[in-house]
Amino acid sequence: MTVHFNYPHQYYKSLLNRESKSVYNVILNGIKVFEREIAIQPISISEMSKVWENLLLDNPLLFYVRSYVQMVDSKRMVVSVKPNYMLSSEEVKNHADMLSKFLLRFVKIKATTEIEKALYLHDYCLSNFKYDYSFGTNAYSALGLILGDTAVCEGIAKFTKLAFDFLGMKSMVVTGTLKNPVNDSYESHAWNIVEIDTKVYHLDVTLDMTLTDKRNRYDYFNLSDYDIKKDHVVMNKIPLCKTIGSDYFSQNKLALTSSDALRKFIHKQLKEGDKHLYFKLCFEPEKKDVESFVLDIAKQQYSRLFWHGFSIELRGNGNQLVYELEFKQQ
């Protein structure tokens, strides 16, 4: 049995003018049947570039093309397109069948709520996939995760969209730049926007994957524009993600709004025997060195409850003010 998606959510197609939408459809249909040269109506070179980029963002199943050659007339208008196919038609069919069969494992969550679907997919990726630091052959497509359980951000975001398409949920791939939460470097990046119960949110599975150690991280699950812009810069024209308070921390009462709230939270969790804490600061800390500020409060609260020696392991995401504390008795 295979799964066929004839109708993926095509957000970027909706941004094109009528003529460009027509070209988009012609090229998409041509690629599906492996046409070597696709005749299209005249279109400017710059508009053709936009059509191509939007086409690949909307349709992750086109993992077998990345570039094209355009044939132009004397007035520099495109009249035909030659896709560069990276795989043979037989290889494409085999890999597409593998992708379809792989997605059947998500059938069991089709009947659940949209937030439950998003959480399940997020957690599945974190538990089963890894970031491809070797930048392998298939790292930039959903195929990387199917064939080798690894991909870079583009491949992860495209797989995530593919899975949401299968689940009947609207989502899109977003491209831009990122201030890396680990080393503060700026780099090209891709993530998703997903619609949950008619509201749209940012979802960066890649970053949560790379931050996860002993427990799943949700630093970038259901973020608003306000939060995502703390360390992401968007390159595309995207929907406004205005809803706040639907992130993991707000929903699980882990969003702390003051120094006193942080003290009470750590004290309460330690008193109840929880030595592995995860939370987000939603206020400006008293010290510029936020990690030292968090550690000082953590040490104070632990010392108030216990007499024996201890150590604290802190894993922080300073861009989003998200912290993970693990207390160890010595």
C-alpha positions in Angstrom: 0.0 0.0 0.0 1.2 3.5 -0.8 0.1 6.9 0.2 -0.6 9.5 -2.5 -0.8 13.2 -1.9 -2.2 15.0 -4.8 -3.1 18.1 -2.8 -0.3 19.3 -0.5 -0.8 22.7 1.1 0.7 25.1 -1.4 1.1 28.4 0.5 3.8 29.9 -1.7 1.8 29.2 -4.9 -0.9 31.5 -3.4 1.6 34.4 -3.4 2.1 34.2 -7.2 0.2 36.2 -9.8 -2.2 34.4 -12.2 0.3 33.9 -15.0 3.0 32.6 -12.6 0.5 30.2 -11.0 -0.2 28.7 -14.4 3.6 28.2 -15.0 3.9 26.7 -11.5 1.2 24.1 -12.4 2.7 23.3 -15.8 6.1 22.7 -14.4 4.8 20.7 -11.4 2.8 18.4 -13.7 5.8 18.1 -16.1 8.2 17.1 -13.3 5.7 14.5 -12.0 5.9 12.6 -15.3 9.7 13.2 -15.7 9.5 15.5 -18.7 13.0 16.5 -19.9 11.9 19.8 -21.4 8.7 21.6 -20.2 7.2 24.2 -22.5 5.7 27.2 -20.6 4.2 30.5 -21.5 6.6 33.5 -21.6 7.7 34.7 -18.2 10.6 36.9 -17.0 13.8 35.2 -15.7 13.3 36.8 -12.3 9.7 35.6 -12.0 10.7 32.1 -13.2 13.3 32.0 -10.4 10.5 32.9 -7.9 8.2 30.2 -9.3 10.9 27.5 -9.0 11.8 28.4 -5.5 8.1 28.4 -4.4 7.5 25.1 -6.2 10.2 23.3 -4.2 9.1 24.8 -0.9 5.5 23.8 -1.4 6.2 20.3 -2.7 8.7 18.2 -0.6 8.0 15.1 -2.8 10.1 16.8 -5.5 13.2 15.6 -3.7 14.8 14.5 -7.1 15.2 18.0 -8.5 17.1 21.0 -7.2 17.9 23.2 -10.2 16.8 23.8 -13.8 18.1 25.2 -17.1 15.9 27.8 -18.8 15.5 28.4 -22.5 14.9 32.0 -23.5 14.0 34.0 -26.5 15.7 37.2 -27.8 13.7 39.3 -25.5 15.0 37.3 -22.5 11.6 35.7 -21.7 11.6 32.1 -20.6 9.8 29.7 -23.0 10.8 26.3 -21.7 12.4 24.8 -18.6 14.7 21.8 -18.4 14.7 20.3 -14.8 18.0 18.7 -13.6 16.9 15.3 -12.4 19.2 13.9 -9.8 17.7 10.4 -9.9 16.4 8.1 -12.6 12.6 7.6 -12.9 12.9 4.2 -11.4 14.8 5.4 -8.4 12.3 8.2 -7.9 9.4 5.8 -7.9 11.2 3.5 -5.4 12.1 6.3 -3.1 8.6 7.9 -3.3 7.1 4.6 -2.4 9.4 4.3 0.6 8.4 7.8 1.7 4.7 7.0 1.4 5.0 3.7 3.3 7.1 5.4 6.0 4.4 8.0 6.6 1.8 5.2 7.2 3.2 4.9 10.7 1.4 8.2 11.4 -2.0 6.8 10.5 -2.8 6.1 14.2 -2.7 9.8 15.0 -4.9 11.0 12.2 -8.0 10.9 14.5 -6.4 12.9 17.3 -6.5 16.7 17.8 -4.3 19.0 15.8 -2.1 19.9 18.8 -1.7 16.2 19.6 -0.6 15.5 16.1 1.9 18.3 16.2 3.3 17.1 19.5 3.5 13.5 18.3 5.3 14.5 15.1 7.7 16.8 17.0 8.6 14.1 19.5 8.9 11.4 16.9 11.5 13.4 15.0 13.5 14.1 18.2 13.5 10.5 19.2 14.3 8.9 15.8 16.3 11.4 13.8 19.6 13.3 14.1 21.1 16.4 12.5 23.4 15.5 9.6 26.7 17.3 10.5 28.3 15.5 7.5 26.0 17.2 5.0 25.4 13.9 3.1 23.9 13.4 -0.3 20.3 13.5 0.8 20.7 15.9 3.7 18.6 18.6 2.0 15.5 16.6 1.3 13.0 14.5 3.3 14.8 11.5 1.8 17.7 11.9 4.2 15.6 11.0 7.2 14.0 8.0 5.4 17.2 6.5 4.1 19.6 7.3 6.9 17.7 9.0 9.8 19.7 12.2 9.3 19.2 15.5 7.5 20.0 19.2 7.8 17.4 21.8 8.6 16.1 22.0 5.1 15.5 18.3 4.9 14.0 18.2 8.4 11.6 21.0 7.6 10.6 19.4 4.3 9.9 16.1 6.0 7.9 17.9 8.7 5.8 19.6 6.0 5.4 16.3 4.2 4.1 14.6 7.4 1.7 17.5 8.1 0.4 17.2 4.5 -0.2 13.5 5.2 -2.1 14.3 8.4 -4.2 16.9 6.6 -2.8 19.9 8.4 -1.7 23.1 6.8 2.0 23.9 7.1 4.9 25.5 5.2 8.6 25.6 5.1 10.2 28.9 6.1 13.7 30.0 5.1 15.9 32.6 6.7 18.9 33.0 9.0 19.4 31.9 12.6 21.5 33.0 15.5 22.6 29.6 16.7 21.7 29.1 20.4 24.8 27.0 21.0 27.6 29.2 19.6 25.8 32.5 18.6 26.9 32.2 15.0 24.6 33.4 12.2 23.7 30.8 9.5 21.2 30.0 6.8 18.2 28.1 8.3 14.9 26.5 7.5 11.9 25.7 9.8 8.1 25.4 9.6 4.9 27.3 10.2 2.0 25.1 11.1 -1.7 25.9 11.5 -3.3 24.4 14.6 -7.0 25.0 15.3 -7.1 27.9 12.8 -4.1 29.7 14.4 -0.5 29.7 13.0 2.7 29.1 14.9 6.4 28.7 14.2 7.9 25.2 14.8 11.6 24.6 14.6 12.1 20.9 14.9 15.8 21.1 14.0 16.7 23.3 16.9 14.8 21.3 19.4 16.5 18.2 18.0 20.0 19.7 18.4 19.2 21.0 21.9 17.8 17.7 23.2 20.0 15.7 25.5 18.4 13.6 28.3 14.8 14.9 27.6 13.0 16.3 24.7 13.2 20.1 24.3 10.3 22.3 23.3 12.1 25.7 23.0 10.8 26.3 19.5 7.3 24.6 19.7 4.4 26.8 18.8 6.2 30.2 18.9 4.7 33.5 18.0 6.5 36.0 15.7 7.6 37.9 18.8 9.5 34.9 20.2 10.9 33.5 17.0 12.3 36.9 16.0 14.6 36.8 19.0 17.0 34.5 17.0 15.4 34.0 13.6 15.3 36.3 10.6 12.6 35.4 8.0 13.4 35.7 4.3 10.0 34.7 2.9 6.7 36.4 2.9 4.8 34.5 5.6 1.5 34.6 7.6 1.5 36.6 10.8 1.9 34.3 13.9 0.3 36.6 16.4 -1.0 34.2 19.0 1.0 34.1 22.2 0.5 31.8 25.2 0.3 28.6 23.2 3.9 27.6 23.5 5.0 24.5 25.5 6.0 26.5 28.6 2.8 28.6 28.8 0.7 25.5 28.4 2.5 23.6 31.0 3.0 26.4 33.6 6.7 26.5 33.0 6.8 30.1 31.9 8.1 32.1 34.9 7.3 35.8 35.0 9.5 37.1 37.9 12.6 36.3 40.0 10.2 35.3 42.8 8.3 33.0 40.5 11.6 31.3 39.6 12.5 30.8 43.3 9.2 29.4 44.1 9.2 27.1 41.1 12.7 25.6 41.9 11.8 25.3 45.6 8.5 23.5 44.9 10.0 21.1 42.3 13.0 20.2 44.6 10.7 19.6 47.5 8.6 17.2 45.4 11.7 15.3 44.5 12.1 16.6 40.9 15.9 17.1 40.3 15.6 17.7 36.6 13.9 21.1 35.9 13.0 22.8 32.6 11.5 26.3 32.3 11.4 29.6 30.4 12.1 33.1 31.9 9.5 35.6 30.7 11.1 38.6 32.4 14.4 40.6 32.3 16.7 39.0 34.9 18.4 41.1 37.6 21.9 40.2 36.2 23.2 40.5 32.7 24.8 37.1 33.1 21.5 35.1 33.1 23.1 31.7 33.6 24.8 32.9 36.8 21.6 34.5 37.9 19.7 31.2 37.4 22.4 29.1 39.1 22.6 31.4 42.1 18.9 31.0 42.7 19.1 27.3 42.2 21.9 26.9 44.7 20.1 29.0 47.3 16.9 26.9 47.0 18.7 23.6 47.1 20.7 24.6 50.1 17.5 25.6 51.9 16.1 22.1 51.6 19.2 19.8 51.8 22.4 19.7 53.8 24.5 17.4 51.6 26.8 18.5 48.9 25.5 18.9 45.3 26.4 20.0 41.8 24.2 21.5 39.2 24.4 20.9 35.4 22.8 23.8 33.4 21.9 23.7 29.7 20.7 27.0 28.5 19.3 28.7 25.4 20.1 32.3 26.1 18.3 33.5 22.9 14.9 32.2 24.2 15.8 32.3 27.9 15.0 28.6 28.3 17.0 26.6 30.8 17.4 23.0 31.9 18.8 22.3 35.4 19.9 18.9 36.7 20.7 18.6 40.4 23.2 15.8 41.4 23.9 14.8 45.0 27.6 14.4 45.8 
